[in-house]
Amino acid sequence: MKRLGKRGYVRREPDPQDGRFTNAVLLPEGMAKLESAAPGHAANVRHLVVDNLSAERLRRLGQDAERILQRVDPPVR
């Protein structure tokens, strides 16, 4: 985060709900960098992961990812 902050991509600020934590806030320059890197990153992921999996394995990967997301960020009831 220090390097990203020095480059003007993010700023750090205390978490307003829990002062023990620090949030990283993406700045406009950081968003521009993220947007410019996204197409190449997506192409690389496709090449390394998606293109090497069968349709069935991709389906399973999606199911596994959904299970993981449910644990990381459970739905609010």
N, CA, C and O atoms as a CHARMM CRD file, in Angstrom:
* protein
*
  308
    1    1 MET  N      0.82400  -1.17800   0.00000 PROA 1      0.00000
    2    1 MET  CA     0.00000   0.00000   0.00000 PROA 1      0.00000
    3    1 MET  C      0.87600   1.25200   0.00000 PROA 1      0.00000
    4    1 MET  O      0.50900   2.27300  -0.58200 PROA 1      0.00000
    5    2 LYS  N      2.03400   1.16900   0.65500 PROA 2      0.00000
    6    2 LYS  CA     2.88800   2.36000   0.68400 PROA 2      0.00000
    7    2 LYS  C      3.27600   2.78500  -0.72700 PROA 2      0.00000
    8    2 LYS  O      3.19900   3.96400  -1.07200 PROA 2      0.00000
    9    3 ARG  N      3.69600   1.81200  -1.54300 PROA 3      0.00000
   10    3 ARG  CA     4.10500   2.15800  -2.91200 PROA 3      0.00000
   11    3 ARG  C      2.94100   2.70000  -3.72500 PROA 3      0.00000
   12    3 ARG  O      3.09400   3.65900  -4.48100 PROA 3      0.00000
   13    4 LEU  N      1.78900   2.08600  -3.56800 PROA 4      0.00000
   14    4 LEU  CA     0.62000   2.57200  -4.30700 PROA 4      0.00000
   15    4 LEU  C      0.25100   3.98300  -3.86200 PROA 4      0.00000
   16    4 LEU  O     -0.14800   4.82000  -4.67200 PROA 4      0.00000
   17    5 GLY  N      0.39100   4.23300  -2.56600 PROA 5      0.00000
   18    5 GLY  CA     0.12600   5.58100  -2.05200 PROA 5      0.00000
   19    5 GLY  C      1.11600   6.59500  -2.59200 PROA 5      0.00000
   20    5 GLY  O      0.73400   7.70000  -2.97700 PROA 5      0.00000
   21    6 LYS  N      2.39600   6.21800  -2.62100 PROA 6      0.00000
   22    6 LYS  CA     3.41600   7.13100  -3.14700 PROA 6      0.00000
   23    6 LYS  C      3.18200   7.45300  -4.62300 PROA 6      0.00000
   24    6 LYS  O      3.53800   8.53200  -5.09400 PROA 6      0.00000
   25    7 ARG  N      2.58900   6.52200  -5.33500 PROA 7      0.00000
   26    7 ARG  CA     2.30800   6.74200  -6.76600 PROA 7      0.00000
   27    7 ARG  C      0.99800   7.49200  -6.98700 PROA 7      0.00000
   28    7 ARG  O      0.64700   7.80600  -8.12400 PROA 7      0.00000
   29    8 GLY  N      0.28000   7.77900  -5.91300 PROA 8      0.00000
   30    8 GLY  CA    -0.97000   8.53200  -6.02000 PROA 8      0.00000
   31    8 GLY  C     -2.16300   7.69000  -6.42200 PROA 8      0.00000
   32    8 GLY  O     -3.15700   8.22000  -6.91800 PROA 8      0.00000
   33    9 TYR  N     -2.07500   6.36000  -6.21100 PROA 9      0.00000
   34    9 TYR  CA    -3.16700   5.47400  -6.60400 PROA 9      0.00000
   35    9 TYR  C     -4.17700   5.25400  -5.47900 PROA 9      0.00000
   36    9 TYR  O     -5.36000   5.03600  -5.74200 PROA 9      0.00000
   37   10 VAL  N     -3.71900   5.30900  -4.23400 PROA 10     0.00000
   38   10 VAL  CA    -4.60400   5.08000  -3.09300 PROA 10     0.00000
   39   10 VAL  C     -4.24500   6.03100  -1.96200 PROA 10     0.00000
   40   10 VAL  O     -3.17000   6.63000  -1.94200 PROA 10     0.00000
   41   11 ARG  N     -5.17100   6.15200  -1.02400 PROA 11     0.00000
   42   11 ARG  CA    -4.87100   6.82700   0.23700 PROA 11     0.00000
   43   11 ARG  C     -5.38300   5.92400   1.33900 PROA 11     0.00000
   44   11 ARG  O     -6.33000   5.16100   1.15100 PROA 11     0.00000
   45   12 ARG  N     -4.75500   6.02000   2.46800 PROA 12     0.00000
   46   12 ARG  CA    -5.14800   5.22400   3.63000 PROA 12     0.00000
   47   12 ARG  C     -5.91700   6.11300   4.58300 PROA 12     0.00000
   48   12 ARG  O     -5.58700   7.28200   4.78400 PROA 12     0.00000
   49   13 GLU  N     -6.95800   5.52400   5.16900 PROA 13     0.00000
   50   13 GLU  CA    -7.71800   6.27800   6.17400 PROA 13     0.00000
   51   13 GLU  C     -8.28500   5.30400   7.19900 PROA 13     0.00000
   52   13 GLU  O     -8.54200   4.14200   6.88300 PROA 13     0.00000
   53   14 PRO  N     -8.48000   5.77800   8.42200 PROA 14     0.00000
   54   14 PRO  CA    -9.02500   4.90700   9.46300 PROA 14     0.00000
   55   14 PRO  C    -10.42300   4.42100   9.09700 PROA 14     0.00000
   56   14 PRO  O    -11.21000   5.15700   8.50000 PROA 14     0.00000
   57   15 ASP  N    -10.71900   3.20000   9.45300 PROA 15     0.00000
   58   15 ASP  CA   -12.05900   2.66100   9.24300 PROA 15     0.00000
   59   15 ASP  C    -13.00700   3.40400  10.17900 PROA 15     0.00000
   60   15 ASP  O    -12.78300   3.41900  11.38900 PROA 15     0.00000
   61   16 PRO  N    -14.06000   4.02100   9.64500 PROA 16     0.00000
   62   16 PRO  CA   -14.95100   4.80500  10.50100 PROA 16     0.00000
   63   16 PRO  C    -15.74300   3.94700  11.49300 PROA 16     0.00000
   64   16 PRO  O    -16.21300   4.46200  12.50700 PROA 16     0.00000
   65   17 GLN  N    -15.89400   2.65800  11.21600 PROA 17     0.00000
   66   17 GLN  CA   -16.66000   1.79000  12.11200 PROA 17     0.00000
   67   17 GLN  C    -15.77300   1.08800  13.13800 PROA 17     0.00000
   68   17 GLN  O    -16.24500   0.68300  14.20100 PROA 17     0.00000
   69   18 ASP  N    -14.48800   0.94600  12.81600 PROA 18     0.00000
   70   18 ASP  CA   -13.57500   0.26700  13.73600 PROA 18     0.00000
   71   18 ASP  C    -12.18400   0.85100  13.56000 PROA 18     0.00000
   72   18 ASP  O    -11.46700   0.47700  12.63200 PROA 18     0.00000
   73   19 GLY  N    -11.80000   1.74900  14.42800 PROA 19     0.00000
   74   19 GLY  CA   -10.54500   2.47600  14.32500 PROA 19     0.00000
   75   19 GLY  C     -9.29500   1.61500  14.37900 PROA 19     0.00000
   76   19 GLY  O     -8.19500   2.11000  14.13500 PROA 19     0.00000
   77   20 ARG  N     -9.44800   0.32400  14.69800 PROA 20     0.00000
   78   20 ARG  CA    -8.27600  -0.56200  14.69400 PROA 20     0.00000
   79   20 ARG  C     -7.85100  -0.91200  13.27600 PROA 20     0.00000
   80   20 ARG  O     -6.74400  -1.40500  13.05900 PROA 20     0.00000
   81   21 PHE  N     -8.72300  -0.65900  12.31600 PROA 21     0.00000
   82   21 PHE  CA    -8.45900  -1.02000  10.92600 PROA 21     0.00000
   83   21 PHE  C     -8.19800   0.21600  10.08900 PROA 21     0.00000
   84   21 PHE  O     -8.59700   1.32500  10.44500 PROA 21     0.00000
   85   22 THR  N     -7.52100   0.00600   8.97100 PROA 22     0.00000
   86   22 THR  CA    -7.25200   1.07400   8.00700 PROA 22     0.00000
   87   22 THR  C     -7.82300   0.65900   6.66400 PROA 22     0.00000
   88   22 THR  O     -7.62400  -0.47200   6.21900 PROA 22     0.00000
   89   23 ASN  N     -8.52900   1.57300   6.02200 PROA 23     0.00000
   90   23 ASN  CA    -9.06400   1.32800   4.68800 PROA 23     0.00000
   91   23 ASN  C     -8.14800   1.93400   3.64600 PROA 23     0.00000
   92   23 ASN  O     -7.54100   2.98100   3.86700 PROA 23     0.00000
   93   24 ALA  N     -8.05500   1.27000   2.51400 PROA 24     0.00000
   94   24 ALA  CA    -7.35700   1.82300   1.35400 PROA 24     0.00000
   95   24 ALA  C     -8.42900   2.33600   0.40500 PROA 24     0.00000
   96   24 ALA  O     -9.32700   1.59500   0.00700 PROA 24     0.00000
   97   25 VAL  N     -8.32700   3.59800   0.04800 PROA 25     0.00000
   98   25 VAL  CA    -9.31500   4.23700  -0.81800 PROA 25     0.00000
   99   25 VAL  C     -8.67000   4.46100  -2.18100 PROA 25     0.00000
  100   25 VAL  O     -7.63600   5.12000  -2.29100 PROA 25     0.00000
  101   26 LEU  N     -9.29300   3.90400  -3.21500 PROA 26     0.00000
  102   26 LEU  CA    -8.78100   4.05000  -4.57400 PROA 26     0.00000
  103   26 LEU  C     -9.02200   5.47900  -5.06200 PROA 26     0.00000
  104   26 LEU  O    -10.14800   5.97500  -5.02000 PROA 26     0.00000
  105   27 LEU  N     -7.96500   6.12800  -5.52100 PROA 27     0.00000
  106   27 LEU  CA    -8.04500   7.49700  -6.03200 PROA 27     0.00000
  107   27 LEU  C     -8.24700   7.47700  -7.54600 PROA 27     0.00000
  108   27 LEU  O     -8.05100   6.43800  -8.17600 PROA 27     0.00000
  109   28 PRO  N     -8.63400   8.60400  -8.13900 PROA 28     0.00000
  110   28 PRO  CA    -8.86500   8.63100  -9.59300 PROA 28     0.00000
  111   28 PRO  C     -7.67500   8.11100 -10.41600 PROA 28     0.00000
  112   28 PRO  O     -7.87200   7.41400 -11.41100 PROA 28     0.00000
  113   29 GLU  N     -6.45400   8.44500 -10.00900 PROA 29     0.00000
  114   29 GLU  CA    -5.28700   7.95200 -10.73700 PROA 29     0.00000
  115   29 GLU  C     -5.17500   6.43300 -10.63200 PROA 29     0.00000
  116   29 GLU  O     -4.76600   5.76300 -11.58000 PROA 29     0.00000
  117   30 GLY  N     -5.54400   5.89900  -9.46800 PROA 30     0.00000
  118   30 GLY  CA    -5.54000   4.45600  -9.26600 PROA 30     0.00000
  119   30 GLY  C     -6.60100   3.76600 -10.11000 PROA 30     0.00000
  120   30 GLY  O     -6.35800   2.69900 -10.67200 PROA 30     0.00000
  121   31 MET  N     -7.77500   4.37500 -10.19800 PROA 31     0.00000
  122   31 MET  CA    -8.84000   3.81700 -11.03000 PROA 31     0.00000
  123   31 MET  C     -8.42200   3.80700 -12.49400 PROA 31     0.00000
  124   31 MET  O     -8.67300   2.83500 -13.20500 PROA 31     0.00000
  125   32 ALA  N     -7.78800   4.87900 -12.94500 PROA 32     0.00000
  126   32 ALA  CA    -7.32300   4.93900 -14.33300 PROA 32     0.00000
  127   32 ALA  C     -6.30100   3.83700 -14.60900 PROA 32     0.00000
  128   32 ALA  O     -6.33500   3.19900 -15.66100 PROA 32     0.00000
  129   33 LYS  N     -5.39400   3.61900 -13.65900 PROA 33     0.00000
  130   33 LYS  CA    -4.39000   2.56400 -13.80700 PROA 33     0.00000
  131   33 LYS  C     -5.05500   1.19500 -13.83300 PROA 33     0.00000
  132   33 LYS  O     -4.70400   0.34500 -14.65200 PROA 33     0.00000
  133   34 LEU  N     -6.00400   0.98500 -12.94800 PROA 34     0.00000
  134   34 LEU  CA    -6.74200  -0.27000 -12.89700 PROA 34     0.00000
  135   34 LEU  C     -7.47400  -0.52900 -14.21500 PROA 34     0.00000
  136   34 LEU  O     -7.42800  -1.63500 -14.75400 PROA 34     0.00000
  137   35 GLU  N     -8.13900   0.48700 -14.71800 PROA 35     0.00000
  138   35 GLU  CA    -8.87600   0.34400 -15.98100 PROA 35     0.00000
  139   35 GLU  C     -7.95300   0.06600 -17.15700 PROA 35     0.00000
  140   35 GLU  O     -8.30400  -0.70100 -18.05400 PROA 35     0.00000
  141   36 SER  N     -6.77900   0.68200 -17.16000 PROA 36     0.00000
  142   36 SER  CA    -5.86000   0.45400 -18.27600 PROA 36     0.00000
  143   36 SER  C     -5.22400  -0.92800 -18.20800 PROA 36     0.00000
  144   36 SER  O     -4.86800  -1.49500 -19.24100 PROA 36     0.00000
  145   37 ALA  N     -5.07600  -1.47700 -17.00600 PROA 37     0.00000
  146   37 ALA  CA    -4.47100  -2.80000 -16.84400 PROA 37     0.00000
  147   37 ALA  C     -5.47900  -3.93100 -17.02400 PROA 37     0.00000
  148   37 ALA  O     -5.08300  -5.06400 -17.30100 PROA 37     0.00000
  149   38 ALA  N     -6.75900  -3.65100 -16.87400 PROA 38     0.00000
  150   38 ALA  CA    -7.78200  -4.69700 -16.86100 PROA 38     0.00000
  151   38 ALA  C     -7.82000  -5.55600 -18.12600 PROA 38     0.00000
  152   38 ALA  O     -7.88200  -6.77900 -18.00100 PROA 38     0.00000
  153   39 PRO  N     -7.78800  -4.99500 -19.32800 PROA 39     0.00000
  154   39 PRO  CA    -7.87000  -5.86400 -20.50700 PROA 39     0.00000
  155   39 PRO  C     -6.71600  -6.86700 -20.60200 PROA 39     0.00000
  156   39 PRO  O     -6.94600  -8.03600 -20.91300 PROA 39     0.00000
  157   40 GLY  N     -5.50600  -6.43900 -20.34500 PROA 40     0.00000
  158   40 GLY  CA    -4.36500  -7.34200 -20.39100 PROA 40     0.00000
  159   40 GLY  C     -4.43500  -8.38500 -19.29600 PROA 40     0.00000
  160   40 GLY  O     -4.09000  -9.54600 -19.51700 PROA 40     0.00000
  161   41 HSD  N     -4.88100  -7.97600 -18.10700 PROA 41     0.00000
  162   41 HSD  CA    -5.01500  -8.90500 -16.99100 PROA 41     0.00000
  163   41 HSD  C     -6.06700  -9.97300 -17.32700 PROA 41     0.00000
  164   41 HSD  O     -5.83700 -11.16500 -17.12100 PROA 41     0.00000
  165   42 ALA  N     -7.21900  -9.53500 -17.84600 PROA 42     0.00000
  166   42 ALA  CA    -8.28100 -10.48000 -18.20000 PROA 42     0.00000
  167   42 ALA  C     -7.81300 -11.45100 -19.28400 PROA 42     0.00000
  168   42 ALA  O     -8.12600 -12.63900 -19.22200 PROA 42     0.00000
  169   43 ALA  N     -7.07300 -10.96300 -20.26500 PROA 43     0.00000
  170   43 ALA  CA    -6.55700 -11.83700 -21.32900 PROA 43     0.00000
  171   43 ALA  C     -5.58700 -12.86700 -20.75300 PROA 43     0.00000
  172   43 ALA  O     -5.59900 -14.02700 -21.16500 PROA 43     0.00000
  173   44 ASN  N     -4.75900 -12.45600 -19.81700 PROA 44     0.00000
  174   44 ASN  CA    -3.80000 -13.37100 -19.20500 PROA 44     0.00000
  175   44 ASN  C     -4.50400 -14.43800 -18.36900 PROA 44     0.00000
  176   44 ASN  O     -4.12400 -15.60800 -18.41100 PROA 44     0.00000
  177   45 VAL  N     -5.52000 -14.04400 -17.61500 PROA 45     0.00000
  178   45 VAL  CA    -6.29300 -15.01100 -16.82600 PROA 45     0.00000
  179   45 VAL  C     -6.97400 -16.00600 -17.76000 PROA 45     0.00000
  180   45 VAL  O     -6.97800 -17.21000 -17.50100 PROA 45     0.00000
  181   46 ARG  N     -7.55000 -15.49500 -18.85000 PROA 46     0.00000
  182   46 ARG  CA    -8.20600 -16.39400 -19.81200 PROA 46     0.00000
  183   46 ARG  C     -7.20000 -17.39900 -20.34800 PROA 46     0.00000
  184   46 ARG  O     -7.48600 -18.59500 -20.41500 PROA 46     0.00000
  185   47 HSD  N     -6.01700 -16.91700 -20.73100 PROA 47     0.00000
  186   47 HSD  CA    -4.98700 -17.78600 -21.29000 PROA 47     0.00000
  187   47 HSD  C     -4.51300 -18.82700 -20.28100 PROA 47     0.00000
  188   47 HSD  O     -4.38100 -20.00300 -20.61700 PROA 47     0.00000
  189   48 LEU  N     -4.25800 -18.39900 -19.04600 PROA 48     0.00000
  190   48 LEU  CA    -3.69300 -19.29100 -18.03900 PROA 48     0.00000
  191   48 LEU  C     -4.71500 -20.22100 -17.39200 PROA 48     0.00000
  192   48 LEU  O     -4.37800 -21.34500 -17.02200 PROA 48     0.00000
  193   49 VAL  N     -5.95800 -19.76500 -17.25200 PROA 49     0.00000
  194   49 VAL  CA    -6.94500 -20.53600 -16.50100 PROA 49     0.00000
  195   49 VAL  C     -8.07300 -21.04000 -17.40700 PROA 49     0.00000
  196   49 VAL  O     -8.22900 -22.24500 -17.60400 PROA 49     0.00000
  197   50 VAL  N     -8.83500 -20.13300 -17.93900 PROA 50     0.00000
  198   50 VAL  CA   -10.06600 -20.48900 -18.63800 PROA 50     0.00000
  199   50 VAL  C     -9.81000 -21.37800 -19.84400 PROA 50     0.00000
  200   50 VAL  O    -10.49700 -22.38400 -20.02200 PROA 50     0.00000
  201   51 ASP  N     -8.84200 -21.03100 -20.67000 PROA 51     0.00000
  202   51 ASP  CA    -8.57500 -21.80500 -21.88500 PROA 51     0.00000
  203   51 ASP  C     -8.06400 -23.21100 -21.59300 PROA 51     0.00000
  204   51 ASP  O     -8.05400 -24.05700 -22.48700 PROA 51     0.00000
  205   52 ASN  N     -7.64200 -23.47500 -20.36400 PROA 52     0.00000
  206   52 ASN  CA    -7.10500 -24.78100 -20.00200 PROA 52     0.00000
  207   52 ASN  C     -8.10800 -25.67500 -19.28800 PROA 52     0.00000
  208   52 ASN  O     -7.76200 -26.78400 -18.88200 PROA 52     0.00000
  209   53 LEU  N     -9.34400 -25.21200 -19.12800 PROA 53     0.00000
  210   53 LEU  CA   -10.35700 -25.99700 -18.43300 PROA 53     0.00000
  211   53 LEU  C    -11.48000 -26.38700 -19.38800 PROA 53     0.00000
  212   53 LEU  O    -11.87600 -25.61100 -20.25700 PROA 53     0.00000
  213   54 SER  N    -11.97600 -27.59200 -19.20900 PROA 54     0.00000
  214   54 SER  CA   -13.13400 -28.03600 -19.98800 PROA 54     0.00000
  215   54 SER  C    -14.36600 -27.27100 -19.50100 PROA 54     0.00000
  216   54 SER  O    -14.33100 -26.60700 -18.46500 PROA 54     0.00000
  217   55 ALA  N    -15.44600 -27.37700 -20.26100 PROA 55     0.00000
  218   55 ALA  CA   -16.69200 -26.71700 -19.87500 PROA 55     0.00000
  219   55 ALA  C    -17.15200 -27.22400 -18.50100 PROA 55     0.00000
  220   55 ALA  O    -17.62300 -26.44400 -17.67300 PROA 55     0.00000
  221   56 GLU  N    -17.01300 -28.53700 -18.26800 PROA 56     0.00000
  222   56 GLU  CA   -17.43100 -29.10700 -16.98900 PROA 56     0.00000
  223   56 GLU  C    -16.57400 -28.58100 -15.83500 PROA 56     0.00000
  224   56 GLU  O    -17.09700 -28.25800 -14.76800 PROA 56     0.00000
  225   57 ARG  N    -15.29300 -28.49700 -16.04300 PROA 57     0.00000
  226   57 ARG  CA   -14.42500 -27.98400 -14.98000 PROA 57     0.00000
  227   57 ARG  C    -14.68900 -26.50100 -14.71500 PROA 57     0.00000
  228   57 ARG  O    -14.63200 -26.05700 -13.56800 PROA 57     0.00000
  229   58 LEU  N    -14.97300 -25.74400 -15.75900 PROA 58     0.00000
  230   58 LEU  CA   -15.32500 -24.33000 -15.56000 PROA 58     0.00000
  231   58 LEU  C    -16.61600 -24.21000 -14.75300 PROA 58     0.00000
  232   58 LEU  O    -16.72800 -23.35000 -13.87900 PROA 58     0.00000
  233   59 ARG  N    -17.58400 -25.06800 -15.04600 PROA 59     0.00000
  234   59 ARG  CA   -18.83800 -25.06400 -14.29200 PROA 59     0.00000
  235   59 ARG  C    -18.56500 -25.35100 -12.81600 PROA 59     0.00000
  236   59 ARG  O    -19.10600 -24.68000 -11.93800 PROA 59     0.00000
  237   60 ARG  N    -17.72400 -26.34800 -12.55100 PROA 60     0.00000
  238   60 ARG  CA   -17.37100 -26.68500 -11.15900 PROA 60     0.00000
  239   60 ARG  C    -16.61100 -25.55100 -10.48900 PROA 60     0.00000
  240   60 ARG  O    -16.84700 -25.24400  -9.32100 PROA 60     0.00000
  241   61 LEU  N    -15.70100 -24.93100 -11.22600 PROA 61     0.00000
  242   61 LEU  CA   -14.95600 -23.79800 -10.67800 PROA 61     0.00000
  243   61 LEU  C    -15.91800 -22.68200 -10.26100 PROA 61     0.00000
  244   61 LEU  O    -15.75300 -22.07100  -9.20500 PROA 61     0.00000
  245   62 GLY  N    -16.91900 -22.42500 -11.09800 PROA 62     0.00000
  246   62 GLY  CA   -17.92000 -21.41600 -10.75500 PROA 62     0.00000
  247   62 GLY  C    -18.69000 -21.77400  -9.50200 PROA 62     0.00000
  248   62 GLY  O    -18.95600 -20.91400  -8.66200 PROA 62     0.00000
  249   63 GLN  N    -19.04900 -23.04700  -9.37300 PROA 63     0.00000
  250   63 GLN  CA   -19.76100 -23.49600  -8.16600 PROA 63     0.00000
  251   63 GLN  C    -18.87500 -23.36400  -6.92700 PROA 63     0.00000
  252   63 GLN  O    -19.32600 -22.91400  -5.87400 PROA 63     0.00000
  253   64 ASP  N    -17.62200 -23.76000  -7.06700 PROA 64     0.00000
  254   64 ASP  CA   -16.69700 -23.64800  -5.93200 PROA 64     0.00000
  255   64 ASP  C    -16.48000 -22.18800  -5.54000 PROA 64     0.00000
  256   64 ASP  O    -16.44500 -21.85600  -4.35500 PROA 64     0.00000
  257   65 ALA  N    -16.33600 -21.33300  -6.52700 PROA 65     0.00000
  258   65 ALA  CA   -16.15000 -19.90400  -6.24500 PROA 65     0.00000
  259   65 ALA  C    -17.36200 -19.34000  -5.52800 PROA 65     0.00000
  260   65 ALA  O    -17.22300 -18.52600  -4.61500 PROA 65     0.00000
  261   66 GLU  N    -18.54900 -19.76800  -5.93400 PROA 66     0.00000
  262   66 GLU  CA   -19.77100 -19.29600  -5.26800 PROA 66     0.00000
  263   66 GLU  C    -19.80100 -19.73600  -3.80900 PROA 66     0.00000
  264   66 GLU  O    -20.18400 -18.95000  -2.94200 PROA 66     0.00000
  265   67 ARG  N    -19.40600 -20.97300  -3.52100 PROA 67     0.00000
  266   67 ARG  CA   -19.36000 -21.45200  -2.13700 PROA 67     0.00000
  267   67 ARG  C    -18.36700 -20.63600  -1.31800 PROA 67     0.00000
  268   67 ARG  O    -18.64200 -20.28100  -0.17100 PROA 67     0.00000
  269   68 ILE  N    -17.22100 -20.34200  -1.90700 PROA 68     0.00000
  270   68 ILE  CA   -16.22000 -19.54900  -1.20000 PROA 68     0.00000
  271   68 ILE  C    -16.76300 -18.15600  -0.90800 PROA 68     0.00000
  272   68 ILE  O    -16.61000 -17.64900   0.20300 PROA 68     0.00000
  273   69 LEU  N    -17.39500 -17.53600  -1.89400 PROA 69     0.00000
  274   69 LEU  CA   -17.95300 -16.19400  -1.70200 PROA 69     0.00000
  275   69 LEU  C    -19.01400 -16.17500  -0.60100 PROA 69     0.00000
  276   69 LEU  O    -19.10800 -15.20800   0.15500 PROA 69     0.00000
  277   70 GLN  N    -19.80100 -17.22900  -0.51100 PROA 70     0.00000
  278   70 GLN  CA   -20.81800 -17.29400   0.53900 PROA 70     0.00000
  279   70 GLN  C    -20.18400 -17.28900   1.92400 PROA 70     0.00000
  280   70 GLN  O    -20.76000 -16.74500   2.86600 PROA 70     0.00000
  281   71 ARG  N    -19.00900 -17.88900   2.05500 PROA 71     0.00000
  282   71 ARG  CA   -18.30700 -17.88500   3.34200 PROA 71     0.00000
  283   71 ARG  C    -17.65300 -16.54400   3.61600 PROA 71     0.00000
  284   71 ARG  O    -17.68600 -16.04000   4.73900 PROA 71     0.00000
  285   72 VAL  N    -17.06000 -15.97300   2.58400 PROA 72     0.00000
  286   72 VAL  CA   -16.33800 -14.70400   2.74800 PROA 72     0.00000
  287   72 VAL  C    -17.29900 -13.56600   3.00100 PROA 72     0.00000
  288   72 VAL  O    -17.04900 -12.71400   3.85400 PROA 72     0.00000
  289   73 ASP  N    -18.40500 -13.54400   2.26000 PROA 73     0.00000
  290   73 ASP  CA   -19.36900 -12.44900   2.35100 PROA 73     0.00000
  291   73 ASP  C    -20.77800 -13.03600   2.36400 PROA 73     0.00000
  292   73 ASP  O    -21.47600 -12.98200   1.35200 PROA 73     0.00000
  293   74 PRO  N    -21.20800 -13.60000   3.50200 PROA 74     0.00000
  294   74 PRO  CA   -22.52100 -14.23900   3.55800 PROA 74     0.00000
  295   74 PRO  C    -23.63400 -13.23000   3.33400 PROA 74     0.00000
  296   74 PRO  O    -23.50000 -12.05500   3.67500 PROA 74     0.00000
  297   75 PRO  N    -24.73600 -13.70200   2.75700 PROA 75     0.00000
  298   75 PRO  CA   -25.86000 -12.79700   2.53200 PROA 75     0.00000
  299   75 PRO  C    -26.41700 -12.26800   3.85800 PROA 75     0.00000
  300   75 PRO  O    -26.41400 -12.97100   4.86900 PROA 75     0.00000
  301   76 VAL  N    -26.88600 -11.04400   3.83900 PROA 76     0.00000
  302   76 VAL  CA   -27.47200 -10.42400   5.02300 PROA 76     0.00000
  303   76 VAL  C    -28.91300 -10.90300   5.13200 PROA 76     0.00000
  304   76 VAL  O    -29.66400 -10.88700   4.15700 PROA 76     0.00000
  305   77 ARG  N    -29.28100 -11.32500   6.32100 PROA 77     0.00000
  306   77 ARG  CA   -30.67400 -11.81500   6.52800 PROA 77     0.00000
  307   77 ARG  C    -31.45000 -10.91000   7.39400 PROA 77     0.00000
  308   77 ARG  O    -32.62200 -11.17000   7.66600 PROA 77     0.00000
